[in-house]
Amino acid sequence: MEANSSAMKLAVGIRYALPMLAAAVVTFAPGATAQTDPFRDGVNYALRAVSLGQTAATAADWNQVAKLWIRAVASMQDVPLENPRRAYAEKKVVEYLQNFVYAQQQAAIGYKLNYPTFNSEVLDRQLELYLSYIAAVGRPDVAIVGSSRALQGVNPTALQDALAARGLPGRKIFNFGINGATAQVVSFLLRSLLTPEQLPRQIIWADGVRAFNSGRDDRTYWEISSSPGYRLLAAGVRPDLTSAVPGSALPRSSAEANSTRDQTILARRRLENQEYPQADWERGRGLAPTPVTQRSISGWRSRISGINAIDANGFLPITDRFQPDIYYSQRRRVQGSYDGDYANFWLGGEQEAALREVVALTKARKIPLLIVNLPLTSDYLDRYRLRREWEFDQYMQRQSRVLGFVWRDLSQSNLSRNEYFQDPSHMNIYGATAVARTLANDRSLTWP
């Protein structure tokens, strides 16, 4: 029984929800017909979703489950406001949306580019999303690149809105942040992975010292450059969405499916560097009422682990706020002199060479390049880090004059307030929105 992944997927729904939903049809909808009763329609869609969820094995199966849940949501939302069943239906809308999110996650696990991995799940998924974005709306006017600090540190939607308020509407902006990205990774992304036709019209490179410090080991670039995807790309075979095969990545056996799913969950947990209680993973699988039914959809979304929380514009919205007392009660405070990001500090070498490669590319393609040093909390900036940040700013000012790109240092700006951060060096959605507005309101910057 435990080896059967289908039974494990919606165990709570199988055990509790079917009798509850069937009873609800009789108890709450006496005499109503399926054609005229949206409440009954919603229950029927939910029953079908539960049934299909018991046997779903491919991305296509889970996509159908997700569609049934969203139809159940729409039907419950159609229950008239004056109907006595409306309050109950509203609770069901929240529960059904949670189940929809879970089914959508399962579908996403099984739908991937039919292309070898780059040894970075974030890069793999961001590449797929970027290519799909281009297919849907065209190449972006502005692309944000950089590490996880960029991924969750510049809100593309907020930047679009702020530019529109300035009289520059309709700008398409995508965040192509990749966890651990250095200057070498950004150079690979722009010069090798993307074709000239896929490059944006303008680039915002948002990051910090870590991306340009050649004294530390560039583990992320090493992993990418030793990956199967990198070798295939070097052989001239490019990633292409037309070769995507829904469900092809899903194993056939139940045991293999369980193993793959467990590995995916662990990878997502590592991505956020947190451990979530098992109850948080079980929520959304069950159909019976749970304590999370009062949570707003945005609140529920913020708890979805890792890359599945990345939005359609490539941005990772984090709602957690940095509270030093709580944060350091759970983690050791690391002084700057022991911080690996500043290890063997050297602004030159391979990362400088990669910076020069990126600048040369943008000049040849006439793509404006803005490099931004993202904000840091004052709690993070001890004496050692402040010294290195000053050196970094001086270095980038010189490079911007010599190479010809635009440089902005926001590391010690008024955006360094704790409420703008998830942790001492990574911004949350509120900080990312403030950064976007700051850039949009900088009248010395030009936009495509």
C-alpha positions as CSV (number, residue, x, y, z in Angstrom):
1,M,0.0,0.0,0.0
2,E,2.8,2.4,0.9
3,A,4.6,1.7,-2.3
4,N,1.6,2.8,-4.3
5,S,2.3,6.5,-5.1
6,S,-1.2,7.1,-6.3
7,A,-2.7,6.1,-3.0
8,M,-0.2,8.3,-1.2
9,K,-0.9,11.4,-3.3
10,L,-4.3,12.2,-2.0
11,A,-4.6,9.8,1.0
12,V,-6.6,12.3,3.1
13,G,-9.0,12.9,0.2
14,I,-9.6,9.2,-0.3
15,R,-10.3,8.5,3.3
16,Y,-12.3,11.6,4.3
17,A,-13.3,13.8,1.4
18,L,-15.3,11.4,-0.7
19,P,-17.9,10.6,2.0
20,M,-18.1,14.3,3.0
21,L,-18.6,15.5,-0.6
22,A,-21.1,12.9,-1.4
23,A,-23.0,13.7,1.7
24,A,-22.8,17.4,0.9
25,V,-24.7,16.8,-2.4
26,V,-27.6,15.2,-0.5
27,T,-27.6,17.4,2.5
28,F,-27.0,20.8,0.9
29,A,-28.6,20.5,-2.4
30,P,-31.9,18.7,-2.1
31,G,-33.9,18.6,-5.2
32,A,-31.4,20.7,-7.2
33,T,-30.3,19.7,-10.7
34,A,-26.8,19.5,-12.1
35,Q,-27.7,22.0,-14.8
36,T,-28.9,24.7,-12.4
37,D,-26.9,24.2,-9.2
38,P,-23.3,25.5,-9.2
39,F,-22.8,24.0,-5.8
40,R,-23.5,20.5,-7.0
41,D,-21.4,21.1,-10.1
42,G,-18.5,22.1,-7.9
43,V,-18.9,18.9,-5.8
44,N,-19.0,16.8,-8.9
45,Y,-15.8,18.3,-10.3
46,A,-14.1,17.7,-6.9
47,L,-15.2,14.1,-6.9
48,R,-13.8,13.6,-10.4
49,A,-10.5,15.3,-9.4
50,V,-10.2,13.0,-6.4
51,S,-10.9,9.9,-8.5
52,L,-8.4,10.8,-11.2
53,G,-5.8,11.9,-8.6
54,Q,-5.8,8.3,-7.2
55,T,-4.3,7.0,-10.5
56,A,-2.5,10.0,-11.9
57,A,1.0,9.0,-13.1
58,T,2.0,11.5,-15.8
59,A,2.2,15.3,-16.2
60,A,-0.8,15.0,-18.5
61,D,-2.8,13.2,-15.9
62,W,-2.0,15.8,-13.2
63,N,-2.8,18.6,-15.6
64,Q,-6.3,17.1,-16.0
65,V,-6.6,16.9,-12.2
66,A,-5.6,20.5,-11.9
67,K,-8.2,21.5,-14.5
68,L,-10.9,19.7,-12.6
69,W,-10.0,21.5,-9.4
70,I,-10.1,24.9,-11.0
71,R,-13.5,24.1,-12.5
72,A,-14.7,23.1,-9.0
73,V,-13.4,26.4,-7.8
74,A,-15.3,28.3,-10.5
75,S,-18.5,26.5,-9.8
76,M,-18.3,27.2,-6.0
77,Q,-17.6,30.8,-6.8
78,D,-20.8,30.9,-8.9
79,V,-23.0,30.1,-5.9
80,P,-25.1,33.2,-5.5
81,L,-24.2,35.6,-2.7
82,E,-27.6,35.4,-1.2
83,N,-27.7,31.6,-1.3
84,P,-27.5,30.0,2.2
85,R,-24.8,27.6,1.0
86,R,-22.5,30.5,0.0
87,A,-20.4,30.7,3.2
88,Y,-19.7,26.9,3.0
89,A,-18.9,27.3,-0.7
90,E,-16.4,30.0,0.0
91,K,-14.5,27.7,2.4
92,K,-14.5,25.0,-0.3
93,V,-13.0,27.5,-2.8
94,V,-10.0,27.9,-0.6
95,E,-9.6,24.2,-0.1
96,Y,-10.0,23.4,-3.7
97,L,-7.4,26.0,-4.7
98,Q,-4.9,24.4,-2.4
99,N,-5.6,21.0,-4.1
100,F,-5.3,22.8,-7.5
101,V,-1.8,24.1,-6.5
102,Y,-0.7,20.6,-5.5
103,A,-1.9,19.1,-8.7
104,Q,-0.2,21.8,-10.7
105,Q,3.0,21.1,-8.8
106,Q,2.8,17.5,-9.8
107,A,2.2,18.4,-13.4
108,A,5.2,20.7,-13.4
109,I,7.5,17.9,-12.0
110,G,6.7,15.8,-15.0
111,Y,6.9,18.4,-17.7
112,K,10.4,19.4,-18.6
113,L,12.5,20.3,-21.7
114,N,13.6,17.1,-23.5
115,Y,17.2,18.3,-22.9
116,P,19.9,17.2,-20.4
117,T,20.2,19.1,-17.2
118,F,22.7,21.9,-16.5
119,N,23.2,20.5,-13.0
120,S,21.1,23.4,-11.7
121,E,17.4,22.9,-11.3
122,V,16.8,26.6,-11.1
123,L,18.7,27.2,-14.4
124,D,16.8,24.3,-16.0
125,R,13.4,25.6,-15.0
126,Q,14.2,29.3,-15.6
127,L,15.4,28.5,-19.1
128,E,12.2,26.6,-19.9
129,L,10.2,29.5,-18.5
130,Y,12.2,32.1,-20.4
131,L,11.7,30.2,-23.7
132,S,8.0,29.8,-23.0
133,Y,7.8,33.6,-22.2
134,I,9.3,34.5,-25.5
135,A,6.9,32.1,-27.3
136,A,4.0,33.7,-25.5
137,V,4.8,37.5,-25.5
138,G,8.0,37.9,-27.4
139,R,11.5,38.6,-26.2
140,P,11.6,40.9,-23.1
141,D,12.5,44.6,-23.3
142,V,14.4,44.2,-20.1
143,A,15.9,41.0,-18.5
144,I,17.2,40.9,-15.0
145,V,20.2,38.6,-14.5
146,G,22.2,37.6,-11.5
147,S,22.2,35.2,-8.5
148,S,19.5,34.4,-6.0
149,R,19.8,38.0,-4.8
150,A,18.6,39.1,-8.2
151,L,16.0,36.3,-8.4
152,Q,14.2,37.6,-5.4
153,G,15.6,41.2,-5.3
154,V,14.1,42.9,-8.3
155,N,10.4,42.6,-8.9
156,P,9.8,42.8,-12.7
157,T,6.0,43.4,-12.4
158,A,6.7,46.3,-10.0
159,L,9.3,47.7,-12.5
160,Q,6.7,47.4,-15.3
161,D,4.1,49.3,-13.3
162,A,6.6,52.0,-12.2
163,L,7.8,52.6,-15.7
164,A,4.2,52.8,-16.9
165,A,3.5,55.4,-14.3
166,R,6.4,57.4,-15.8
167,G,4.7,57.3,-19.2
168,L,6.6,54.2,-20.4
169,P,3.8,51.5,-20.6
170,G,3.9,48.1,-22.0
171,R,7.5,47.1,-21.2
172,K,8.0,43.4,-21.0
173,I,10.4,42.5,-18.2
174,F,11.7,39.1,-17.1
175,N,13.8,38.0,-14.2
176,F,16.3,35.4,-15.2
177,G,18.0,35.1,-11.8
178,I,19.8,31.8,-11.1
179,N,20.9,30.6,-7.6
180,G,24.6,31.0,-7.2
181,A,25.2,32.8,-10.5
182,T,28.6,34.5,-10.8
183,A,29.9,36.7,-13.6
184,Q,31.0,33.5,-15.3
185,V,27.5,32.1,-15.1
186,V,26.0,35.3,-16.4
187,S,28.5,35.4,-19.3
188,F,27.6,31.8,-20.2
189,L,23.9,32.6,-20.1
190,L,24.1,35.6,-22.3
191,R,26.9,34.5,-24.7
192,S,26.3,30.8,-25.0
193,L,23.0,29.6,-23.8
194,L,20.8,32.2,-25.4
195,T,20.8,33.0,-29.1
196,P,21.1,36.6,-30.3
197,E,17.4,36.5,-31.1
198,Q,16.6,35.5,-27.6
199,L,18.6,38.3,-25.9
200,P,16.6,41.1,-24.3
201,R,16.7,44.7,-25.5
202,Q,18.2,45.8,-22.2
203,I,19.9,44.0,-19.3
204,I,19.9,44.8,-15.5
205,W,22.6,42.8,-13.8
206,A,21.6,42.9,-10.2
207,D,24.0,41.2,-7.6
208,G,26.9,42.0,-5.3
209,V,30.5,41.3,-4.3
210,R,30.1,37.5,-4.4
211,A,29.5,37.4,-8.1
212,F,32.8,39.2,-8.9
213,N,35.1,37.7,-6.3
214,S,37.6,35.5,-8.2
215,G,39.3,34.5,-5.0
216,R,36.4,32.1,-4.0
217,D,35.7,28.8,-5.7
218,D,33.0,29.2,-8.4
219,R,31.2,26.0,-7.7
220,T,28.0,27.0,-9.6
221,Y,29.9,27.6,-12.8
222,W,31.9,24.4,-12.3
223,E,28.7,22.4,-11.9
224,I,27.2,23.9,-15.0
225,S,30.3,23.5,-17.2
226,S,30.6,19.8,-16.2
227,S,26.9,19.1,-16.9
228,P,25.4,17.0,-19.7
229,G,23.5,20.1,-20.9
230,Y,26.7,22.1,-21.3
231,R,28.4,19.3,-23.3
232,L,25.4,19.0,-25.6
233,L,25.3,22.7,-26.1
234,A,29.0,22.7,-26.9
235,A,28.2,20.1,-29.6
236,G,25.8,22.5,-31.2
237,V,22.5,21.1,-30.0
238,R,20.4,23.9,-28.4
239,P,17.5,23.7,-26.0
240,D,14.2,24.0,-27.9
241,L,10.7,24.0,-26.4
242,T,9.3,22.2,-29.5
243,S,11.2,19.1,-28.3
244,A,9.5,19.2,-24.8
245,V,7.7,15.9,-24.1
246,P,5.0,16.1,-21.4
247,G,5.4,13.3,-18.9
248,S,8.6,12.0,-20.4
249,A,10.6,12.6,-17.2
250,L,8.2,10.6,-15.0
251,P,9.4,7.1,-14.1
252,R,7.0,4.1,-14.8
253,S,7.0,2.3,-11.5
254,S,5.4,3.5,-8.3
255,A,8.6,3.0,-6.4
256,E,10.6,5.1,-8.8
257,A,7.9,7.7,-8.8
258,N,8.0,8.0,-5.0
259,S,11.8,8.2,-5.1
260,T,11.8,11.0,-7.7
261,R,9.1,12.9,-5.9
262,D,11.0,12.6,-2.6
263,Q,14.2,13.8,-4.2
264,T,12.4,16.8,-5.8
265,I,11.0,17.8,-2.4
266,L,14.4,17.5,-0.7
267,A,15.9,19.6,-3.5
268,R,13.3,22.3,-3.1
269,R,13.9,22.3,0.7
270,R,17.7,22.7,0.1
271,L,16.9,25.6,-2.3
272,E,15.3,27.6,0.4
273,N,17.8,26.3,3.1
274,Q,14.8,25.5,5.4
275,E,13.1,22.4,6.6
276,Y,9.3,22.5,6.4
277,P,7.3,20.2,8.7
278,Q,5.7,17.3,6.9
279,A,2.3,18.7,7.8
280,D,3.0,21.6,5.5
281,W,3.5,19.2,2.6
282,E,0.5,17.1,3.4
283,R,-1.7,20.2,3.4
284,G,-3.1,20.7,0.0
285,R,-3.2,17.0,-0.6
286,G,-6.2,16.4,1.6
287,L,-9.7,17.5,0.9
288,A,-11.0,17.5,4.5
289,P,-11.0,21.0,6.2
290,T,-7.6,21.9,7.7
291,P,-6.3,24.8,9.8
292,V,-5.0,26.5,6.6
293,T,-8.5,27.2,5.2
294,Q,-8.4,30.7,6.6
295,R,-5.1,31.5,4.9
296,S,-5.2,33.8,2.0
297,I,-4.1,32.5,-1.4
298,S,-1.1,34.8,-1.4
299,G,-0.1,33.5,2.0
300,W,-0.5,29.9,0.8
301,R,1.5,30.7,-2.3
302,S,4.4,32.0,-0.2
303,R,4.7,28.7,1.5
304,I,5.1,26.7,-1.8
305,S,8.7,25.6,-1.7
306,G,11.5,26.7,-4.0
307,I,11.2,27.1,-7.7
308,N,7.5,26.3,-7.9
309,A,6.9,29.7,-6.3
310,I,8.7,31.5,-9.2
311,D,6.1,33.6,-11.0
312,A,5.4,33.9,-14.8
313,N,8.0,36.7,-15.1
314,G,10.8,34.5,-13.5
315,F,10.6,36.3,-10.1
316,L,10.7,34.5,-6.7
317,P,8.3,36.4,-4.4
318,I,9.3,35.9,-0.7
319,T,7.0,37.4,1.9
320,D,9.1,36.6,5.0
321,R,10.5,39.5,6.9
322,F,14.0,39.5,8.5
323,Q,13.8,39.8,12.3
324,P,17.4,39.6,13.7
325,D,16.4,38.3,17.1
326,I,14.5,35.4,15.7
327,Y,16.9,34.8,12.8
328,Y,20.0,34.5,14.9
329,S,18.3,32.4,17.6
330,Q,18.1,29.7,14.9
331,R,21.4,30.4,13.0
332,R,24.9,31.3,13.9
333,R,26.0,34.9,13.2
334,V,28.9,34.8,10.8
335,Q,31.4,37.7,10.8
336,G,32.5,39.1,7.5
337,S,36.1,37.9,7.9
338,Y,34.7,34.3,8.0
339,D,32.2,34.8,5.2
340,G,32.8,32.5,2.2
341,D,31.4,35.2,-0.2
342,Y,34.4,37.4,0.7
343,A,37.0,34.6,0.9
344,N,40.4,35.4,-0.7
345,F,38.9,38.6,-1.9
346,W,40.1,39.4,-5.4
347,L,38.3,41.7,-7.9
348,G,40.1,40.5,-11.0
349,G,40.9,37.2,-12.6
350,E,38.2,34.9,-14.2
351,Q,35.2,37.0,-12.9
352,E,36.7,40.2,-14.3
353,A,37.3,38.4,-17.6
354,A,33.6,37.3,-17.6
355,L,32.5,40.9,-16.9
356,R,34.5,42.1,-19.9
357,E,32.9,39.4,-22.0
358,V,29.4,40.5,-21.1
359,V,30.2,44.1,-21.7
360,A,31.7,43.3,-25.1
361,L,28.6,41.3,-26.0
362,T,26.2,44.1,-25.0
363,K,28.2,46.7,-26.9
364,A,28.3,44.5,-30.1
365,R,24.5,43.9,-29.8
366,K,23.8,47.5,-28.8
367,I,22.1,46.3,-25.6
368,P,22.2,48.8,-22.7
369,L,23.8,47.3,-19.6
370,L,23.0,48.4,-16.0
371,I,24.8,46.7,-13.2
372,V,23.3,47.2,-9.7
373,N,24.8,46.4,-6.4
374,L,21.7,45.3,-4.4
375,P,21.0,46.5,-0.9
376,L,22.3,44.7,2.2
377,T,21.1,45.1,5.8
378,S,23.1,47.2,8.2
379,D,23.1,44.1,10.4
380,Y,25.1,42.3,7.7
381,L,27.5,45.1,7.0
382,D,30.1,44.8,9.7
383,R,33.4,46.6,9.5
384,Y,35.0,43.9,7.3
385,R,32.2,43.7,4.8
386,L,31.9,47.5,4.7
387,R,35.5,47.7,3.7
388,R,35.1,45.1,1.0
389,E,31.9,46.8,-0.3
390,W,33.7,50.1,-0.5
391,E,36.5,48.5,-2.5
392,F,33.9,46.8,-4.7
393,D,32.1,50.1,-5.4
394,Q,35.4,51.8,-6.3
395,Y,36.4,48.9,-8.6
396,M,33.0,49.0,-10.4
397,Q,33.1,52.7,-10.8
398,R,36.5,52.3,-12.6
399,Q,35.3,49.5,-14.7
400,S,32.1,51.4,-15.7
401,R,34.2,54.3,-16.9
402,V,36.7,52.1,-18.8
403,L,34.4,49.5,-20.3
404,G,31.3,51.7,-20.7
405,F,28.3,50.4,-18.7
406,V,26.0,52.0,-16.1
407,W,26.7,51.3,-12.4
408,R,24.4,51.9,-9.4
409,D,25.4,51.0,-5.8
410,L,22.3,50.5,-3.6
411,S,24.1,48.4,-1.0
412,Q,23.9,51.1,1.7
413,S,20.9,53.0,0.5
414,N,17.7,53.7,2.4
415,L,16.5,50.3,1.1
416,S,18.6,48.6,3.7
417,R,15.8,48.4,6.3
418,N,15.1,44.9,7.8
419,E,11.5,44.8,6.7
420,Y,12.7,44.7,3.1
421,F,14.7,41.5,3.6
422,Q,14.1,37.8,4.0
423,D,17.6,37.3,5.6
424,P,20.6,39.7,6.1
425,S,21.4,39.7,2.4
426,H,18.4,38.5,0.4
427,M,15.4,40.8,-0.2
428,N,11.8,39.9,0.1
429,I,9.0,41.0,-2.2
430,Y,8.6,44.3,-0.4
431,G,12.3,45.1,-0.9
432,A,12.3,43.8,-4.4
433,T,9.4,46.2,-5.2
434,A,11.2,49.1,-3.6
435,V,14.3,48.4,-5.7
436,A,12.2,48.2,-8.9
437,R,10.6,51.6,-8.1
438,T,13.9,53.1,-7.2
439,L,15.4,52.1,-10.6
440,A,12.3,53.2,-12.5
441,N,12.3,56.6,-10.8
442,D,16.0,57.2,-11.6
443,R,15.7,59.8,-14.3
444,S,19.3,59.4,-15.4
445,L,18.5,55.9,-16.6
446,T,17.2,55.2,-20.1
447,W,14.8,52.4,-21.0
448,P,14.0,50.7,-24.3
